Every structure is written in structure tokens, then in C-alpha cells.
Amino acid sequence: MLTHAILRRLAELRRDRRGNMLMIFAFSMIPLTFATGMGIDYAGAMRLQTRLNAVTDAASLAGVTAPMMKNTMDVACKAARSTFESQSTAIPGLAIDTTRASGLTITVTDTLPIGIPVTIVCPASGTPIVPFSRPLSRTVVVTYNATSANGFSGILGKATLDIGGSATAKTTIAPYIDIHLALDTSQSMGLAATDAEALKLWNATKFYNNRGCQFGCHAKDPNERYSMEQIAHMVDAKMRIDVLREATMDMIDTAVAGQGNDQTYQFGLYRIGKNSGRWNIGVDEYVKLTTDLASVRSKVSSLTLSDNDGAIGFGDTDLPTTANFVLPYIKATSTSVDDGTTQAKARKFFFMVTDGVTDIEGNCTYGHCTAPINPASCDAYKQKGVTVGIVYTTFLPTKADPTKPNSTALRDEYIKLVQPIAKDIKPNLEKCASPGWFFEASDEPTIHAAMQNLFRQATQTPTIIR
């Protein structure tokens, strides 16, 4: 009887389905846990790969920088490898053998001046080219294969996940470039370079001319002893024209250092705002296009504010006329023809440094109107294959009284002449520039940097190629 009862109870348990879901869930948790863990491992590997891709970009660029282009291919190899190893060794969870070709491969290809490409694989097994010739272009390819340590997946017998990537950086040097540089020397460039300089000018003009001046009073009144520019120099207060002059000279110094004795760079300078009468053209050719960069620098060193024509309220910044004036001086054909390989085929650039406010005739405030530049003014340059670079010297709001730094009150001239168009100045200049060739600079360091960037990009532009 007891045996029969036990058998009957076992049969009842076999037919009972009430605990199945709990059992199914318990068994399903095992693969779900592993799947989740593998997902976490995979996400971690992708994060490592993203970080390592950035390192690879930096390594490839290290071999094509401006200083590196003056070195041999094996030096470029070492720079790329050193950059990769120094930035990848501190990444936790990463395993990569940079001593093996399967872990890290670096190739450098130089196109020689005679047009022949030469490729080496790092470490350079051959002898560097002797005598060394600066290449027309250099391409550095960095490829890596690595592993990412797993956590969960190791339980299933796979301790790592494979990751890999590659980056290619290239610099092309244009041995011959022509830079046509239009510099804004109009009266608004007589604004103080900083708030501290504005206060200094305000106090000095009040002392010498009996009126505190910083905006709209650049021209010397017949009853005054000195112009504001003269006073600025007397008290060593920097105006925007001073910063512009120094930044341009620094750019030319950089060109001289890079050019050596090759005479491959040419500069031409134009002054925006130069006029000697209300109805004259507001721009002139200050320096004809030349390879004599020392003479260009000398002319820049004497750059001053353009004369005001004396007409009350008439501004002297004419950006549309400037664009039309300079274009005929640029003998451009197309980007495919003007590849920089000869003087006749020099790559052509039009650079303009300005605060972006152009004066126009009209019945507006003070007898004339102001407007932002029309981006279409630059279209003709781009159609001829000329690169347009713009440095926007930010037209910062001018305080009504510099002696009150906490006051938000602005000069009436700024409120009426600049504020209504302020929102359109930067966007219009940016549209005028070629893509990647617009820089905004609001103070002395950034203006210097912007001018250097223009020249650096003109001579050689390292680029990442995916």
C-alpha cells in the first residue's frame, strides 16, 4: 500500500505544471547573463577602438607636420611611432605589440620634386635619400591590430576581442604661392585693442585734446594739437591697427623662414580705407606682388590708419569696392592648373583682414549707412580657383565711458552704426571665405594666431584621409 501511494504521488508531481515558469526563467538566466556580459565586453572594446583611432590620427599627423616636412622619411617614421606608443601605453585593458608588424604598421610615402613617389615601411630598412630634398607631398599611414581584455566573455573561453584601425595623413606643399593680402586700415581700426587700452586712450585724448575719445573721433580736429593715432603712440596705447601691423609682420617673418633662398612665395598688399577724398576709391595697391619679402615687411612696418576725408559722418570702409579692386591683380586660371609647381602656376590666395563693417551712402545715422559685407563679393574669386581667407577682427561693443568698466552703457555711434547689423557681420564674412578659411580674432593673441593659421594653411595643410 505504501509503495502504491508513493507511485501515485510521483505521478501527480509529474503531471503538475505550476512551477515550470520559474524553472524556465532560472535556466534562461544563464545565456541571458552571458549575452549581457558579452555586450558589455563588446561595448568596452569599441570604446578602446575609438580611443585608439584618435591616437592613430595623431600618430599619422605627427609625420606630416610643417617641421617634419623638413626632415627625412625615417625621422617621420620615428615621430609617428613615438606618438602612437606614448599615447597608447596608458590605455587600460589594451594589449598591442608595437614591435611586430602585425601589431603596428607605419608606411611613409614621399613624392619627390621630380614627381617620383618613394615608400618606406617603418622602421626604415633602407638608407634615407641623400641629399635630402623636401618632398612635394608626404603621406603617412598608421595601421594597428590590438586586443581588448574581456571580463564576462572569458568565462566562455574567449579572453579578448580583436580591434583594429587605420589612419592616413597627407601634407602637400605648394612650392609656389601668391598671397594677395587686403588689410583694413580704415578709421575703425583706430579703436583700442583692449578695454585697458581704451581707458588709456580715453584719458590721454582728454588730457591732450580736451575730449575723451575712442570711437568716431579718429580724425584730427583743426583745433586739436594731435590726432588720436599720434596720442596712442605717445602713451604706448595699442590700437587695432597696431596689432594688425605686428601680426602681418610676424606672418611675413614666418614666410621668410620657410622660403629660404627659393623665392617661391610672393606677397601683394592692399589697404582697405585708403582714400584722399570723399569720392575716391577706398582701397589702393600698397605693395605690388613680389618675392622680395623683406621690402614687403618694411612697408608693413610703416602701416598707419588711412586718412579720413573730413566729411562729417562719412565712413571710409568699402569692402565691395575692395573685392572688385583686388581681383584683376590675381592672374588665376583654376585650381587644377594653378597647382603651385611653378611660379606661373602659383597657387592663388586672397586674404582679407577686416572688422566686416562696410560704409555705404544713404540717409541714415550721421549722414551715411553701414552694412555687413555681401558674401557674393567673394564669388568671383572662388570661380577663378582663388582661395579666400578671412580674419574677422571682432567688432566688440564700445563702452560709453571706459572709466566705468562695470557700466553696460555703450557709445551712441556704436549703437546706431554697428549694433543694428552686428548679428550679420560674422555670418556674412564666414560665407565669403572658402570653407575652412574663416578665423575670428578678438584680441592680440588671437589675431596673431589667425594670421599664422592663414599662412600655414596656404603653404601646407595636413589632412586626415579615412
Secondary structure, DSSP 8 states (H G I E B T S, - for coil): -HHHHHHHHHHHHHH--TTHHHHHHHHHHHHHHHHHHHHHHHHHHHHHHHHHHHHHHHHHHHTSSTTGGGS-HHHHHHHHHHHHHHHHTT-TTEE--TTSTTTEEEEEEEE-TTS-EEEEESS--S---SS----SEEEEEEEEEEEEE-SSGGGGT--EEEEEEEEEEEEEB-S-EEEEEEEE-SGGGGSBSSHHHHHHHHHHHHHHHSS--SSS--S--TT-SS-HHHHHHHTT--BHHHHHHHHHHHHHHHHHHHHTTS--EEEEEEEET--SSTTS-SEEEEEEEES-HHHHHHHHHT---------TT-----HHHHHHHHGGG-----TTT--SSSSTT-EEEEEEEE--EEEEESSSGGGEEEEE--GGGGHHHHHTT-EEEEEEE-----BS-TT-TT---B-HHHHHHTGGGHHHHHHHHHHHS-TT-EEEE-SHHHHHHHHHHHHHHHHB--EEE-
